[in-house]
């Protein structure tokens, strides 16, 4: 009984005494990790994968589906955005104004170089 491959087959839930026959063994490329998708569609990335990518547990990721049906995760670049008030916009515009003296100097240089 010990040499039969079916002896080591997993039992079928809800059917005591019944086991699956010759369950195929799946192999994956070197470095690949297997994760389980949770009931709510969540998954946990293995610690080794997070470390290889330099990600922390609360990192934001972009999710995409490849044409081949694969799932692609990419770290999302999140950058702070400053919203400017009208007063701040006026300050920027005032700082960017060209004085009459600067305008004359620019006109002279562009005429002489053209």
NORGIRA-V657240 format. One line per field, one symbol per residue. ss: DSSP state (a for helix, b for strand, c for the rest). phi: phi as a letter, one per 40 degrees, with the letter a starting at -180 (. if undefined). psi: psi as a letter, one per 20 degrees, with the letter a starting at -180 (. if undefined). A space follows every 10 residues. Layout:
ss=???
phi=???
psi=???
//
This chain:
ss=ccccaaaacc bbccbbbbbc cccccccccc cccccccccc ccccccaaaa aaaccccccc bbbbbccccc bbbbbccccc cccccaaaaa aaaaaaccca aaaaaaaaaa aaac
phi=.cccdccbcc ccdgbcgbbc cfccccbbcd gcbbbbcccc gcabccdccd cccgbbcbcc bcbabcdcgc bbbbcccbbc bccccccccc cdcccccccc cccccccccc cccc
psi=hhiphihjqq qppinqipqq pmpqppqqqp iqqpqpprhj jqqppqhhgg ghikqrijqp qpprprhijr pppqppopqq pppprhghgh gghhhiqprg ghgggggghh ghi.
//
